[in-house]
Amino acid sequence: MILYGDNLDLELYIQGHRGGLHVYEVLRNLWIDLEQGYGECNGPQLYQIQRQIYSMTQGHLPLSSYFTNMKRLWDKMAELKPTPQCTCSGCTCGAWKAVKDLAAFTQLMQFLMGLNDVFEIVLHQLLVMEPVPSINKAYSII
């Protein structure tokens, strides 16, 4: 690949890869080269989001604002690191449900850990429920 500063000389790139390649293949190879050279590493972003999630507390925020802030961080996390999808047909192995349940339980714990102490009684009631409630159900109970 031929780079001049931040600009790619596309014409030279295509000329150097014309050995029977179609335009689609040239563009695909160009995309792969760019992705490998300039692809973003999500590690620092994931770290910052995780740090924010684990350090967030309700504090002086109304419950609705605290919940909204947590949801926003969880959504950012999901964009950067999506939950793995099951590859078996119709998910007969149960792995997808287990991963999904674990992620939901983790979010519930993160939310509950940041609540103010005035919610401690409700918090304990939520933790002994069978099955453990979803984050949305827990929020509506609180």
C-alpha positions as CSV (number, residue, x, y, z in Angstrom):
1,M,0.0,0.0,0.0
2,I,1.3,3.4,-0.9
3,L,0.6,6.2,1.6
4,Y,1.5,9.9,1.4
5,G,0.9,11.5,4.8
6,D,-2.7,10.7,5.6
7,N,-3.7,10.3,1.9
8,L,-3.8,7.0,0.0
9,D,-2.9,7.3,-3.7
10,L,-5.7,5.1,-4.9
11,E,-4.6,5.2,-8.5
12,L,-1.1,3.8,-7.7
13,Y,-2.7,1.3,-5.4
14,I,-5.0,0.0,-8.1
15,Q,-2.2,0.0,-10.7
16,G,0.0,-2.1,-8.3
17,H,-2.8,-4.7,-7.9
18,R,-4.2,-5.0,-11.4
19,G,-2.9,-8.5,-11.9
20,G,-6.3,-9.8,-13.0
21,L,-8.2,-8.4,-10.1
22,H,-11.7,-6.9,-10.5
23,V,-12.5,-3.5,-9.1
24,Y,-14.5,-5.2,-6.4
25,E,-11.5,-7.2,-5.3
26,V,-9.2,-4.2,-5.4
27,L,-11.6,-2.2,-3.3
28,R,-12.0,-5.1,-0.9
29,N,-8.2,-5.5,-0.5
30,L,-8.0,-1.7,0.0
31,W,-10.6,-1.9,2.7
32,I,-8.8,-4.7,4.5
33,D,-5.5,-2.8,4.3
34,L,-7.1,0.3,5.7
35,E,-8.8,-1.6,8.4
36,Q,-5.6,-3.3,9.5
37,G,-3.7,-0.1,9.5
38,Y,-6.2,2.2,11.0
39,G,-8.7,0.0,12.7
40,E,-9.7,1.3,16.1
41,C,-8.7,-0.6,19.1
42,N,-11.7,-0.6,21.5
43,G,-9.7,-1.6,24.5
44,P,-9.2,2.0,25.9
45,Q,-12.9,2.8,25.3
46,L,-14.0,-0.4,26.9
47,Y,-11.8,0.3,29.9
48,Q,-13.2,3.8,30.4
49,I,-16.8,2.6,30.1
50,Q,-16.2,-0.3,32.5
51,R,-14.5,2.1,34.9
52,Q,-17.5,4.5,34.8
53,I,-19.9,1.7,35.3
54,Y,-18.2,0.3,38.3
55,S,-17.6,3.7,39.9
56,M,-21.0,5.2,39.3
57,T,-23.3,5.8,42.2
58,Q,-26.6,7.4,42.6
59,G,-25.4,10.1,44.9
60,H,-27.6,13.1,44.6
61,L,-29.2,12.0,41.3
62,P,-32.8,11.1,41.1
63,L,-33.3,7.4,40.6
64,S,-34.4,7.9,37.0
65,S,-31.3,9.9,36.1
66,Y,-29.0,7.3,37.7
67,F,-30.8,4.5,35.8
68,T,-30.6,6.4,32.5
69,N,-26.9,7.0,33.0
70,M,-26.3,3.3,33.6
71,K,-28.4,2.3,30.6
72,R,-26.4,4.7,28.4
73,L,-23.1,3.2,29.5
74,W,-24.4,-0.4,29.0
75,D,-25.6,0.6,25.5
76,K,-22.1,2.0,24.7
77,M,-20.6,-1.2,26.0
78,A,-22.9,-3.3,23.9
79,E,-21.9,-1.3,20.8
80,L,-18.2,-1.8,21.3
81,K,-18.4,-5.4,22.6
82,P,-21.6,-7.1,21.5
83,T,-22.7,-10.2,23.3
84,P,-21.6,-13.4,21.5
85,Q,-24.3,-15.1,19.4
86,C,-25.0,-18.8,19.4
87,T,-24.2,-20.5,16.1
88,C,-26.3,-23.6,16.6
89,S,-29.5,-23.8,14.7
90,G,-32.4,-22.6,17.0
91,C,-30.0,-22.5,19.9
92,T,-30.5,-26.0,21.3
93,C,-27.3,-25.9,23.4
94,G,-28.5,-23.3,25.9
95,A,-25.2,-21.3,25.7
96,W,-27.0,-18.2,24.3
97,K,-29.4,-18.1,27.2
98,A,-26.7,-18.6,29.7
99,V,-24.6,-15.7,28.3
100,K,-27.6,-13.5,28.1
101,D,-28.7,-14.3,31.7
102,L,-25.1,-13.7,33.0
103,A,-25.0,-10.3,31.3
104,A,-28.4,-9.3,32.7
105,F,-27.4,-10.4,36.2
106,T,-24.2,-8.5,35.9
107,Q,-26.1,-5.3,34.9
108,L,-28.5,-5.8,37.8
109,M,-25.6,-6.1,40.3
110,Q,-23.9,-3.0,38.9
111,F,-27.1,-1.0,39.2
112,L,-27.9,-2.2,42.7
113,M,-24.4,-1.6,44.0
114,G,-24.6,2.1,43.1
115,L,-27.9,2.7,44.7
116,N,-28.1,4.9,47.8
117,D,-28.4,3.2,51.2
118,V,-32.1,4.2,51.5
119,F,-32.9,1.4,49.0
120,E,-31.1,-1.3,51.0
121,I,-34.3,-3.1,52.2
122,V,-35.7,-3.2,48.6
123,L,-32.3,-4.2,47.3
124,H,-32.2,-7.3,49.6
125,Q,-35.8,-8.2,48.6
126,L,-34.8,-8.1,44.9
127,L,-31.7,-10.3,45.6
128,V,-33.8,-13.1,47.1
129,M,-36.4,-13.2,44.4
130,E,-36.6,-16.4,42.3
131,P,-35.9,-15.9,39.5
132,V,-33.8,-12.8,39.9
133,P,-35.7,-9.9,38.2
134,S,-34.6,-8.2,35.1
135,I,-33.0,-4.8,35.4
136,N,-36.2,-3.1,34.1
137,K,-38.3,-5.0,36.6
138,A,-36.0,-4.2,39.4
139,Y,-36.1,-0.5,38.4
140,S,-39.9,-0.5,38.3
141,I,-40.0,-2.1,41.8
142,I,-37.6,0.4,43.3
